[in-house]
Amino acid sequence: MKNFIAVRNSLLFVMFCLVVSPAFALTITDSSSFNVLLNGGAYITQNSAAGSLFSDEILASGNETKSGTVLFNKIPYFDVGGTLYFQFVYDLQEQGGEGKKQVSIDDIVISVGSIGTIWDYANGINGSIILNSTTPYSPSPLSNGGDMALYVPVSLFYGFGLTGSDLLTLTVTQSQSDNGPDEWVVLGEGSGGSFFQAGDPIGQNDVPEPTTVLLLGSGLVGLWGARKKFKK
């Protein structure tokens, strides 16, 4: 009985520590630690795109919360293992001397107009994304051009009736950045991604198309007829 009580108390203590302990930081120090799965099916990976591929700057981020907008038909999407992902690229400026190249991304929120938040980085689970924390500083893999890519499933945007003409808002809270206006950008032609056209619907529609309704109705009629025949 005493052993049972001791084990129970130990488990309760561990659970208490897990609840009250602060979130750990998601520290990116080299290319092997980039492929990290986030909440909602999103993930981050290394990106080495040249600056010449940058199409639109969404926002320049400093040690504060900032927002920027971009049209959906400007955001490249990629098919990765049969799943479509929108890609957003982070460009760390890497200016200044030693010790001035670390950055901490504390929150990322993706929203659309009156719909509100579509995806919010789970800072409480993963902690801040700390980039380039190696000591001494090494310019690889975080060098000129793109440094980190955020992939967000296109399926998260289904069912809202969005098209390529709609605006997406990216809001980022960042700290520990002393090296100038780090950028969130999207890449244009040459990135290997695909693009929605201005009027293209994004994903599934709320209302089934007439042909879909017709096919569904025909199937139900067929099942009803087969059931009557079976009864006879």
N, C-alpha and C positions, 0 to 999 in steps of 0.2 A: 504493500500500500504506500509506504514511504517513497519507494522508487517511482511509483506511478505519479505521486504528487510532485516529486522533483522534476520528472520529465515534463509534466504538464506546465509547471511554472517556467521551465526553460523555454518551452515552445511559446508561451504567452509573452515572455520577455523578448524573444526574437521577433515576434509579430509586432510588438509595440515599437521596437527599434526601426522596423521597416516602415511603419506608418509615420513616425515622427522625424525620421532622418531626411535631410534635404535631398533634392533630386541630384543625381550625379550629372556630370557634364559629358556631352558627347564630343570627345576630343579627336580631332582629325590631325594626324601627324605625318602620315605618308599615304601613298596610293592604296596600300592594302587595307586601310581602315575606312575607305570612302564608301564602299558598297554596304550601306546601312539601311535597313527597312524601317520606315516610320509608320505612324498611324494612318489609317484610311487607305492602306495599300500604296502610299507614296514611298519614295526612297531617294537617297542622295548618292551621287557617284562623282568621280573625278571628271573634269572637263578640261580639255586643252585646246579649245577652239581659238583661232587667231582673232584678233580684234577686227580684222577686215570682214569677218562673218557676222559681226554684231549688226542687227537690223534696227531695233528700237530699244532705247534705254527706258526702262520702266520707272526706275528711281535711283537716285544717288543717296546712299544711307550713311549717316554718321552715328554718333552716340545718342540716338534718340529714336522716337517712333516717327516713321515717315510713310506716306502712301503715294502710289502712282498708278496710272491706268494704262491699259493696252487693249487693242481690239483683238478679238478671238482669231480673226483671219491673219493676224500677225504672229501668232504663237505657233511654233512648229510642234507637231505631234509625231510620235514614233510608235511603231509596232514592236513591242518587246515580248517575245514568247506568246504571241497571240493576244496580248492586252495593249490597248492604246494608252499612251501617256502624253500629256502636255509637258514640254520641257522649258524650264526657266534657268538661266545661267547667272552665276554669281561671279563677279570680277573683283578680286582683291587687288587694291592698287599697289601695295608693296613699295611704298615710298618711305623715306626716312632712314634712320640708323638702326643699329641692333636694338632689339627690344620694342620696336615700334611697328612690328609687322603682325602682331597677333590681333585677332578680331573675335568677338563673341556675338553670335546671332541668337538673341533671346526668344524671339517669337516671329512667326510668319503666318499671316492670315490672308486667305484668298476669298474674295467676296464678289458678288455681282449685284449692283444696283439695289432695287427693292427686295430682292430675294434674300440678301444678307450673306452670312458666312457659308461658304461651300466647304472649305478645308482650313483647319487651324492646327499648326504644328503643336504636338503635345509636349510642351516644355516641362510640365509637371512630371512626365514619365521619363523623358530622355534627357532633360536638362538642356542648357544652352549648347548650340553647335559652336565649338571653339576651333577655329582654323589656325593652322600654322603656329602651333605652340611648341615646336621643336626648339631646343637650345643646344648649341648655337643655331642661328637662323640658317636654313638651307633654302635656296630658291626653287628646289624641286620637291614635289610636283606643283607647288603654288607659284607659278611664274607669270610672265606677261600674258594677257589674253584671259580666256575663261579659266576659272579655277574649280568651281563646284557646280554641278547640275542638280536641280531638284526636279524629279519626275512625279507628276500628279496624275492619277488615273482619269481619263476622259469620262469614264462612266459616272464619276461623281457629279457631272454636270448634266446627266440625262434627266429627262422629265420636266425640265423647266421651260421648254419651248425656246431655248437660246439658239441664235444663229451666229454666223461669222461676223455680223455687224455689231454684236453686243460688246460692251466694255467689261473687262475684268479689272478688279482693283487688287493690287498687291500692297499689303501693309506690313512693314518690317520694324521690329524693335531691335536695336543693335547697341552693343557697348564694347568697351576695351578696344576701340579703334582709334589709332592715332596717326593713321597714314593716308588721310584724305578721303575724298568721296568714293567709297566702294560702290560698285554699281550692280544692279539687277537688270539684266538685259534679256532679249530674245534674239535668236539667230535667224538669219534670212536664208535666201537661196544658197545652196552649197553645203548646208548643214546636214543634208541627208533626210530631213524631216518632210512631212507633208503638211499642207495648209488647207483649212476650210476657206471656201470662197465667201464673199460678203453675205449672200443670202442662204448659204447652206445651213440646214438644221444640224445642231450638235447632238448626236446620239439619238435616243429613242424619243418618240413624240408622246404627249399625254393622250391624244385622241387617235385611235387606230385609223389607218387609211381605209378608204372605201373597199379596196381590193382585199385587204385583210379581213374586214367584216364579212365580205361576200364569201371568202374561203371558209371562214369559221362557220357561217350559216349553212353552207353546203355540207360541211362535215357533220353538223348536228342533225340535219335532215337525213343524211345517209345513215347515221347511227339509229335514228328513230325508225326508219324503214327496216333496217336489219333486225331491230328488236321486235317489230310487228311480225316479220316473217318467221323469226325464231319461235314466237308464241304459237303461230299457226301450226 
